[in-house]
Amino acid sequence: MPQDMPPVGGYEPVQYRRNLPVRGFRPAWYLVAVAGIMTYGFYRVGQGIREHNELAREKMWSRIHLIPLLQAEEDRDLVRRHLAQQKMEEELLGKAVPVYNGDRFVRPTYAVTPSNVTK
């Protein structure tokens, strides 16, 4: 029996890998895109923190500017209560009895003071 021999010129090369077209971008471009997205995200977070700080500062200053108004309201309320209490005392006692030495309004204090004060 004759032995099979390779053809003259040899066999064709065996294609052991697939010749598929490369899909997508190079991995370096994906890394650049992710870095860009993260940079933009950190920029927006920084803007948000800055805006939050500005709003907190504005809130603090608005409260500072409202203090005189609130103090005036409290003073008006105290005067109204004081006059109502004087009217009630006059109705009960028949005459206005001065508690202090003068007629000047003194803000009532609710603090406990010691009986003996040492200097």
Backbone hydrogen bonds, N-H to C=O, Kabsch-Sander energy under -0.5 kcal/mol:
donor,donor_aa,acceptor,acceptor_aa,energy
10,G,7,P,-2.0
16,Y,14,V,-1.0
20,L,18,R,-1.1
29,W,26,R,-1.0
30,Y,26,R,-1.2
31,L,27,P,-1.9
32,V,28,A,-2.2
33,A,29,W,-2.4
34,V,30,Y,-2.5
35,A,31,L,-2.3
36,G,32,V,-2.3
37,I,33,A,-2.4
38,M,34,V,-2.5
39,T,35,A,-2.4
40,Y,36,G,-2.3
41,G,37,I,-2.3
42,F,38,M,-2.7
43,Y,39,T,-2.1
44,R,40,Y,-2.3
45,V,41,G,-2.3
46,G,42,F,-2.4
47,Q,43,Y,-2.1
48,G,44,R,-2.4
49,I,45,V,-2.4
50,R,46,G,-2.4
51,E,47,Q,-2.5
52,H,48,G,-2.5
53,N,49,I,-2.4
54,E,50,R,-2.1
55,L,51,E,-2.5
56,A,52,H,-2.2
57,R,53,N,-2.3
58,E,54,E,-2.5
59,K,55,L,-2.5
60,M,56,A,-2.3
61,W,57,R,-2.5
62,S,58,E,-2.3
63,R,59,K,-2.0
64,I,60,M,-2.2
65,H,61,W,-2.4
66,L,62,S,-1.2
67,I,63,R,-0.9
67,I,64,I,-0.7
70,L,66,L,-2.5
71,Q,67,I,-2.7
72,A,68,P,-2.5
73,E,69,L,-2.2
74,E,70,L,-2.3
75,D,71,Q,-2.5
76,R,72,A,-2.6
77,D,73,E,-2.3
78,L,74,E,-2.4
79,V,75,D,-2.5
80,R,76,R,-2.5
81,R,77,D,-2.5
82,H,78,L,-2.5
83,L,79,V,-2.8
84,A,80,R,-2.2
85,Q,81,R,-2.5
86,Q,82,H,-2.3
87,K,83,L,-2.3
88,M,84,A,-2.3
89,E,85,Q,-2.5
90,E,86,Q,-2.4
91,E,87,K,-2.2
92,L,88,M,-2.3
93,L,89,E,-3.4
94,G,90,E,-1.9
97,V,95,K,-0.6
113,T,111,A,-0.5
117,V,115,S,-0.6
118,T,116,N,-0.6
